[in-house]
Amino acid sequence: MRIRNVIAFLATMAMAATALAQQPIVIKFSHVVALDTPKGLAAEYFKKLAEERTKGRVKVEVYPNSQLYKDKEELEALQIGAVQMLAPSMAKFGPMGLREFEAFDLPYLFDDYKELHRVTQGPIGQIFLKKLDSKGIVGLAFWDNGFKVMSANKPLRKPEDFKGLKMRIQSSKVLDSQMRALGAIPQVMAFSEVYQALQTGVVDGTENPVSNLYTQKMNEVQKYLTVSNHGYLGYTLIANKKFWDGLPADIRTTLEGAVKDATKYANDLAQKKNDEDLESVRKTGKTQIITLTPQEKLEWKKALVKVHREQESKIGKELLQSIYKETGFDPGKL
């Protein structure tokens, strides 16, 4: 009888162990933008690839629109393991002590996606990703969002048009310096709070890729949009290092492949989505779209080039010079 009980107990334990082994690995992927933005759509595509290619061994739960955490909370949540993956904007790493990432906030550093990708998809990009290791974070890839436009309730054609305006920014010393160079008053604010702040006049304007502005309906409370393309907003796809390194080797390899394909999807989508959303803003008739002439754009560049000089020592002169070499940007010529 005892032997029978022992056999039954062992069988039960074996079944429990098998059931436990069959439980999927859950990845909580949190982000702060809408589902139909480039990042939102890329996160859903990564989920699809990860679940299909691991045959259900991995389950990805995507939480958009700050459902779990706001801007200031999400990195801490990742570091303590409350979520496993994020795709925060690069400006988020500056307050963590990784000031190098604020290079991507510098105005007019990149003229187009070709210049940008020579940096993010080349050896310099890998240097940036490796710097995250010291914070308990694995850097997986860079995802484009797009080049930024300015919006306000007055036309913004010249640098002097910004004087006295309260402009929302992310928490970034570079973006703070940028707005001050234009004569504006920078206001750090969580992305989820911007629409209401614009609606109530707490801030006068903002900078965003068009897809962020349109999906959050900011155009409904902004009379003017200037296609300045003055800066880049991109994301770094990251994972909790302890979690990622602890994955079974075959699962991690499969997920790395999913990351690669989701990254191509994200970056191909970004420009297309921003172009479509700009046209959607135009069609609403609520927001006047201003396109800068070459001369007007040059005036913006001249007003903003000092931001590069002000931030050079904090970001790293050698790193900046290596980026300038890739992009062809020469602040000395402005």
PAZAVEX-253783 format. One record per residue (C-alpha): x, y, z; residue number from 1. Coordinates in steps of 0.05 Angstrom, whole numbers, plus 5000, padded with zeros to 4 digits. Example, Ala and Ser with C-alpha at 12.3 -4.5 7.8 and 13.67 -1.06 7.14 Angstrom:
% PAZAVEX-253783
+------+------+------+-----+
!   xx !   yy !   zz ! num !
+------+------+------+-----+
! 5246 ! 4910 ! 5156 !   1 !
! 5273 ! 4979 ! 5143 !   2 !
+------+------+------+-----+
This chain:
% PAZAVEX-253783
+------+------+------+-----+
!   xx !   yy !   zz ! num !
+------+------+------+-----+
! 5000 ! 5000 ! 5000 !   1 !
! 5056 ! 5047 ! 5018 !   2 !
! 5092 ! 5032 ! 4953 !   3 !
! 5028 ! 5047 ! 4915 !   4 !
! 5021 ! 5114 ! 4952 !   5 !
! 5093 ! 5132 ! 4937 !   6 !
! 5083 ! 5116 ! 4864 !   7 !
! 5020 ! 5157 ! 4862 !   8 !
! 5054 ! 5215 ! 4896 !   9 !
! 5113 ! 5213 ! 4848 !  10 !
! 5066 ! 5210 ! 4789 !  11 !
! 5028 ! 5271 ! 4815 !  12 !
! 5093 ! 5310 ! 4824 !  13 !
! 5116 ! 5291 ! 4754 !  14 !
! 5051 ! 5315 ! 4725 !  15 !
! 5056 ! 5380 ! 4763 !  16 !
! 5127 ! 5390 ! 4740 !  17 !
! 5106 ! 5377 ! 4668 !  18 !
! 5048 ! 5425 ! 4673 !  19 !
! 5095 ! 5478 ! 4703 !  20 !
! 5145 ! 5467 ! 4647 !  21 !
! 5090 ! 5478 ! 4596 !  22 !
! 5070 ! 5545 ! 4626 !  23 !
! 5089 ! 5600 ! 4576 !  24 !
! 5143 ! 5651 ! 4592 !  25 !
! 5105 ! 5717 ! 4601 !  26 !
! 5135 ! 5781 ! 4575 !  27 !
! 5101 ! 5845 ! 4598 !  28 !
! 5115 ! 5899 ! 4546 !  29 !
! 5094 ! 5968 ! 4570 !  30 !
! 5094 ! 6033 ! 4531 !  31 !
! 5063 ! 6103 ! 4535 !  32 !
! 5037 ! 6116 ! 4465 !  33 !
! 4974 ! 6096 ! 4427 !  34 !
! 4965 ! 6028 ! 4395 !  35 !
! 4964 ! 6057 ! 4324 !  36 !
! 5030 ! 6093 ! 4328 !  37 !
! 5094 ! 6064 ! 4298 !  38 !
! 5117 ! 6040 ! 4366 !  39 !
! 5048 ! 6013 ! 4384 !  40 !
! 5042 ! 5974 ! 4319 !  41 !
! 5114 ! 5949 ! 4323 !  42 !
! 5102 ! 5923 ! 4394 !  43 !
! 5041 ! 5884 ! 4369 !  44 !
! 5082 ! 5857 ! 4311 !  45 !
! 5137 ! 5834 ! 4358 !  46 !
! 5084 ! 5799 ! 4400 !  47 !
! 5057 ! 5763 ! 4339 !  48 !
! 5126 ! 5740 ! 4317 !  49 !
! 5149 ! 5719 ! 4386 !  50 !
! 5087 ! 5678 ! 4401 !  51 !
! 5085 ! 5645 ! 4332 !  52 !
! 5159 ! 5628 ! 4328 !  53 !
! 5163 ! 5600 ! 4399 !  54 !
! 5099 ! 5560 ! 4386 !  55 !
! 5066 ! 5588 ! 4447 !  56 !
! 5125 ! 5579 ! 4495 !  57 !
! 5127 ! 5655 ! 4501 !  58 !
! 5067 ! 5700 ! 4514 !  59 !
! 5075 ! 5775 ! 4503 !  60 !
! 5027 ! 5821 ! 4539 !  61 !
! 5028 ! 5891 ! 4509 !  62 !
! 5003 ! 5949 ! 4551 !  63 !
! 4998 ! 6014 ! 4510 !  64 !
! 4978 ! 6085 ! 4528 !  65 !
! 5010 ! 6086 ! 4598 !  66 !
! 4961 ! 6032 ! 4621 !  67 !
! 5014 ! 6006 ! 4670 !  68 !
! 5066 ! 6061 ! 4678 !  69 !
! 5077 ! 6133 ! 4658 !  70 !
! 5141 ! 6162 ! 4628 !  71 !
! 5177 ! 6172 ! 4694 !  72 !
! 5157 ! 6104 ! 4722 !  73 !
! 5170 ! 6054 ! 4666 !  74 !
! 5246 ! 6048 ! 4670 !  75 !
! 5244 ! 6035 ! 4745 !  76 !
! 5190 ! 5983 ! 4733 !  77 !
! 5235 ! 5948 ! 4683 !  78 !
! 5295 ! 5950 ! 4729 !  79 !
! 5257 ! 5917 ! 4787 !  80 !
! 5226 ! 5865 ! 4740 !  81 !
! 5154 ! 5889 ! 4743 !  82 !
! 5156 ! 5890 ! 4667 !  83 !
! 5204 ! 5854 ! 4622 !  84 !
! 5207 ! 5898 ! 4559 !  85 !
! 5200 ! 5971 ! 4541 !  86 !
! 5215 ! 6017 ! 4483 !  87 !
! 5227 ! 6084 ! 4516 !  88 !
! 5250 ! 6146 ! 4480 !  89 !
! 5325 ! 6157 ! 4484 !  90 !
! 5317 ! 6220 ! 4525 !  91 !
! 5296 ! 6175 ! 4583 !  92 !
! 5366 ! 6150 ! 4594 !  93 !
! 5397 ! 6218 ! 4608 !  94 !
! 5367 ! 6224 ! 4678 !  95 !
! 5394 ! 6154 ! 4693 !  96 !
! 5465 ! 6180 ! 4683 !  97 !
! 5472 ! 6158 ! 4610 !  98 !
! 5478 ! 6228 ! 4582 !  99 !
! 5507 ! 6201 ! 4516 ! 100 !
! 5437 ! 6182 ! 4494 ! 101 !
! 5417 ! 6255 ! 4495 ! 102 !
! 5459 ! 6264 ! 4432 ! 103 !
! 5397 ! 6240 ! 4394 ! 104 !
! 5359 ! 6300 ! 4421 ! 105 !
! 5407 ! 6350 ! 4389 ! 106 !
! 5371 ! 6395 ! 4338 ! 107 !
! 5384 ! 6383 ! 4265 ! 108 !
! 5436 ! 6328 ! 4279 ! 109 !
! 5404 ! 6285 ! 4224 ! 110 !
! 5376 ! 6310 ! 4158 ! 111 !
! 5342 ! 6246 ! 4139 ! 112 !
! 5333 ! 6172 ! 4156 ! 113 !
! 5393 ! 6152 ! 4115 ! 114 !
! 5440 ! 6193 ! 4159 ! 115 !
! 5404 ! 6170 ! 4222 ! 116 !
! 5410 ! 6096 ! 4205 ! 117 !
! 5485 ! 6102 ! 4191 ! 118 !
! 5489 ! 6116 ! 4266 ! 119 !
! 5434 ! 6073 ! 4297 ! 120 !
! 5447 ! 6012 ! 4253 ! 121 !
! 5523 ! 6016 ! 4253 ! 122 !
! 5580 ! 6008 ! 4302 ! 123 !
! 5562 ! 6072 ! 4340 ! 124 !
! 5493 ! 6045 ! 4354 ! 125 !
! 5523 ! 5982 ! 4384 ! 126 !
! 5566 ! 6025 ! 4430 ! 127 !
! 5503 ! 6059 ! 4456 ! 128 !
! 5466 ! 5994 ! 4468 ! 129 !
! 5525 ! 5964 ! 4508 ! 130 !
! 5524 ! 6024 ! 4555 ! 131 !
! 5457 ! 6000 ! 4582 ! 132 !
! 5487 ! 5937 ! 4612 ! 133 !
! 5512 ! 5975 ! 4673 ! 134 !
! 5439 ! 5993 ! 4690 ! 135 !
! 5414 ! 5921 ! 4689 ! 136 !
! 5385 ! 5932 ! 4620 ! 137 !
! 5396 ! 5895 ! 4554 ! 138 !
! 5394 ! 5941 ! 4493 ! 139 !
! 5362 ! 5903 ! 4436 ! 140 !
! 5350 ! 5952 ! 4379 ! 141 !
! 5332 ! 6023 ! 4358 ! 142 !
! 5261 ! 6036 ! 4333 ! 143 !
! 5245 ! 6099 ! 4294 ! 144 !
! 5187 ! 6143 ! 4310 ! 145 !
! 5205 ! 6200 ! 4265 ! 146 !
! 5226 ! 6272 ! 4257 ! 147 !
! 5191 ! 6323 ! 4301 ! 148 !
! 5145 ! 6381 ! 4284 ! 149 !
! 5128 ! 6441 ! 4327 ! 150 !
! 5056 ! 6459 ! 4346 ! 151 !
! 5025 ! 6519 ! 4380 ! 152 !
! 4965 ! 6565 ! 4377 ! 153 !
! 5005 ! 6617 ! 4339 ! 154 !
! 5046 ! 6610 ! 4275 ! 155 !
! 5118 ! 6587 ! 4286 ! 156 !
! 5159 ! 6608 ! 4226 ! 157 !
! 5218 ! 6643 ! 4257 ! 158 !
! 5258 ! 6630 ! 4321 ! 159 !
! 5231 ! 6695 ! 4351 ! 160 !
! 5160 ! 6668 ! 4346 ! 161 !
! 5175 ! 6622 ! 4405 ! 162 !
! 5190 ! 6678 ! 4454 ! 163 !
! 5153 ! 6668 ! 4519 ! 164 !
! 5116 ! 6606 ! 4497 ! 165 !
! 5110 ! 6549 ! 4548 ! 166 !
! 5132 ! 6488 ! 4508 ! 167 !
! 5124 ! 6417 ! 4533 ! 168 !
! 5187 ! 6373 ! 4530 ! 169 !
! 5210 ! 6306 ! 4556 ! 170 !
! 5259 ! 6307 ! 4613 ! 171 !
! 5323 ! 6322 ! 4575 ! 172 !
! 5376 ! 6375 ! 4587 ! 173 !
! 5386 ! 6380 ! 4511 ! 174 !
! 5312 ! 6393 ! 4498 ! 175 !
! 5311 ! 6444 ! 4555 ! 176 !
! 5370 ! 6479 ! 4522 ! 177 !
! 5336 ! 6475 ! 4454 ! 178 !
! 5273 ! 6511 ! 4477 ! 179 !
! 5312 ! 6564 ! 4514 ! 180 !
! 5354 ! 6577 ! 4452 ! 181 !
! 5288 ! 6593 ! 4417 ! 182 !
! 5266 ! 6638 ! 4473 ! 183 !
! 5212 ! 6590 ! 4497 ! 184 !
! 5200 ! 6565 ! 4568 ! 185 !
! 5209 ! 6490 ! 4572 ! 186 !
! 5159 ! 6450 ! 4612 ! 187 !
! 5175 ! 6377 ! 4630 ! 188 !
! 5111 ! 6336 ! 4629 ! 189 !
! 5089 ! 6263 ! 4622 ! 190 !
! 5065 ! 6247 ! 4552 ! 191 !
! 4998 ! 6223 ! 4578 ! 192 !
! 4984 ! 6292 ! 4608 ! 193 !
! 5000 ! 6334 ! 4547 ! 194 !
! 4931 ! 6337 ! 4513 ! 195 !
! 4897 ! 6364 ! 4575 ! 196 !
! 4954 ! 6413 ! 4588 ! 197 !
! 4947 ! 6440 ! 4517 ! 198 !
! 4871 ! 6443 ! 4524 ! 199 !
! 4873 ! 6483 ! 4589 ! 200 !
! 4932 ! 6528 ! 4570 ! 201 !
! 4980 ! 6499 ! 4621 ! 202 !
! 5028 ! 6494 ! 4562 ! 203 !
! 5024 ! 6532 ! 4496 ! 204 !
! 5055 ! 6482 ! 4449 ! 205 !
! 5095 ! 6419 ! 4440 ! 206 !
! 5143 ! 6381 ! 4395 ! 207 !
! 5126 ! 6311 ! 4370 ! 208 !
! 5130 ! 6267 ! 4309 ! 209 !
! 5063 ! 6276 ! 4274 ! 210 !
! 5040 ! 6206 ! 4291 ! 211 !
! 5044 ! 6221 ! 4366 ! 212 !
! 5009 ! 6288 ! 4358 ! 213 !
! 4953 ! 6260 ! 4315 ! 214 !
! 4939 ! 6196 ! 4354 ! 215 !
! 4934 ! 6235 ! 4418 ! 216 !
! 4888 ! 6286 ! 4383 ! 217 !
! 4934 ! 6344 ! 4402 ! 218 !
! 4918 ! 6376 ! 4335 ! 219 !
! 4847 ! 6388 ! 4361 ! 220 !
! 4876 ! 6438 ! 4411 ! 221 !
! 4933 ! 6466 ! 4369 ! 222 !
! 4917 ! 6516 ! 4313 ! 223 !
! 4985 ! 6513 ! 4278 ! 224 !
! 5035 ! 6458 ! 4261 ! 225 !
! 5104 ! 6474 ! 4233 ! 226 !
! 5138 ! 6418 ! 4193 ! 227 !
! 5207 ! 6436 ! 4221 ! 228 !
! 5237 ! 6366 ! 4225 ! 229 !
! 5284 ! 6398 ! 4275 ! 230 !
! 5297 ! 6337 ! 4316 ! 231 !
! 5291 ! 6262 ! 4318 ! 232 !
! 5249 ! 6220 ! 4366 ! 233 !
! 5267 ! 6147 ! 4369 ! 234 !
! 5262 ! 6090 ! 4418 ! 235 !
! 5309 ! 6039 ! 4446 ! 236 !
! 5279 ! 5970 ! 4451 ! 237 !
! 5303 ! 5942 ! 4518 ! 238 !
! 5294 ! 5884 ! 4565 ! 239 !
! 5308 ! 5870 ! 4638 ! 240 !
! 5378 ! 5840 ! 4636 ! 241 !
! 5368 ! 5787 ! 4689 ! 242 !
! 5305 ! 5763 ! 4654 ! 243 !
! 5334 ! 5764 ! 4584 ! 244 !
! 5399 ! 5729 ! 4604 ! 245 !
! 5359 ! 5677 ! 4642 ! 246 !
! 5318 ! 5655 ! 4582 ! 247 !
! 5331 ! 5586 ! 4552 ! 248 !
! 5383 ! 5595 ! 4498 ! 249 !
! 5336 ! 5572 ! 4442 ! 250 !
! 5281 ! 5619 ! 4465 ! 251 !
! 5329 ! 5678 ! 4469 ! 252 !
! 5355 ! 5664 ! 4399 ! 253 !
! 5284 ! 5660 ! 4371 ! 254 !
! 5266 ! 5725 ! 4405 ! 255 !
! 5328 ! 5759 ! 4377 ! 256 !
! 5304 ! 5740 ! 4308 ! 257 !
! 5235 ! 5769 ! 4324 ! 258 !
! 5268 ! 5833 ! 4348 ! 259 !
! 5307 ! 5839 ! 4283 ! 260 !
! 5245 ! 5831 ! 4240 ! 261 !
! 5201 ! 5876 ! 4284 ! 262 !
! 5255 ! 5930 ! 4280 ! 263 !
! 5253 ! 5929 ! 4204 ! 264 !
! 5177 ! 5932 ! 4207 ! 265 !
! 5179 ! 5990 ! 4257 ! 266 !
! 5229 ! 6031 ! 4217 ! 267 !
! 5195 ! 6019 ! 4150 ! 268 !
! 5129 ! 6040 ! 4181 ! 269 !
! 5152 ! 6103 ! 4217 ! 270 !
! 5161 ! 6149 ! 4157 ! 271 !
! 5098 ! 6123 ! 4122 ! 272 !
! 5055 ! 6132 ! 4184 ! 273 !
! 5079 ! 6202 ! 4197 ! 274 !
! 5066 ! 6222 ! 4125 ! 275 !
! 4996 ! 6193 ! 4129 ! 276 !
! 4981 ! 6226 ! 4196 ! 277 !
! 5004 ! 6294 ! 4171 ! 278 !
! 4954 ! 6287 ! 4114 ! 279 !
! 4901 ! 6267 ! 4164 ! 280 !
! 4915 ! 6330 ! 4205 ! 281 !
! 4910 ! 6371 ! 4142 ! 282 !
! 4843 ! 6341 ! 4124 ! 283 !
! 4812 ! 6358 ! 4192 ! 284 !
! 4818 ! 6432 ! 4174 ! 285 !
! 4829 ! 6449 ! 4248 ! 286 !
! 4904 ! 6459 ! 4244 ! 287 !
! 4941 ! 6502 ! 4194 ! 288 !
! 5004 ! 6467 ! 4169 ! 289 !
! 5066 ! 6511 ! 4158 ! 290 !
! 5123 ! 6486 ! 4115 ! 291 !
! 5188 ! 6524 ! 4125 ! 292 !
! 5225 ! 6552 ! 4066 ! 293 !
! 5299 ! 6534 ! 4059 ! 294 !
! 5318 ! 6604 ! 4085 ! 295 !
! 5271 ! 6598 ! 4145 ! 296 !
! 5299 ! 6529 ! 4162 ! 297 !
! 5370 ! 6558 ! 4159 ! 298 !
! 5349 ! 6611 ! 4210 ! 299 !
! 5325 ! 6556 ! 4256 ! 300 !
! 5390 ! 6519 ! 4248 ! 301 !
! 5431 ! 6581 ! 4264 ! 302 !
! 5390 ! 6594 ! 4326 ! 303 !
! 5397 ! 6523 ! 4351 ! 304 !
! 5469 ! 6506 ! 4334 ! 305 !
! 5492 ! 6534 ! 4401 ! 306 !
! 5456 ! 6476 ! 4435 ! 307 !
! 5509 ! 6430 ! 4406 ! 308 !
! 5565 ! 6472 ! 4436 ! 309 !
! 5530 ! 6477 ! 4504 ! 310 !
! 5519 ! 6402 ! 4510 ! 311 !
! 5584 ! 6377 ! 4479 ! 312 !
! 5622 ! 6366 ! 4544 ! 313 !
! 5563 ! 6332 ! 4578 ! 314 !
! 5547 ! 6284 ! 4521 ! 315 !
! 5620 ! 6271 ! 4502 ! 316 !
! 5661 ! 6309 ! 4450 ! 317 !
! 5692 ! 6246 ! 4420 ! 318 !
! 5625 ! 6211 ! 4413 ! 319 !
! 5594 ! 6273 ! 4381 ! 320 !
! 5652 ! 6279 ! 4332 ! 321 !
! 5642 ! 6207 ! 4311 ! 322 !
! 5568 ! 6220 ! 4298 ! 323 !
! 5583 ! 6284 ! 4259 ! 324 !
! 5631 ! 6243 ! 4216 ! 325 !
! 5575 ! 6195 ! 4198 ! 326 !
! 5522 ! 6248 ! 4185 ! 327 !
! 5564 ! 6303 ! 4154 ! 328 !
! 5537 ! 6354 ! 4203 ! 329 !
! 5586 ! 6411 ! 4216 ! 330 !
! 5564 ! 6460 ! 4270 ! 331 !
! 5623 ! 6505 ! 4252 ! 332 !
! 5591 ! 6523 ! 4185 ! 333 !
! 5528 ! 6553 ! 4215 ! 334 !
+------+------+------+-----+
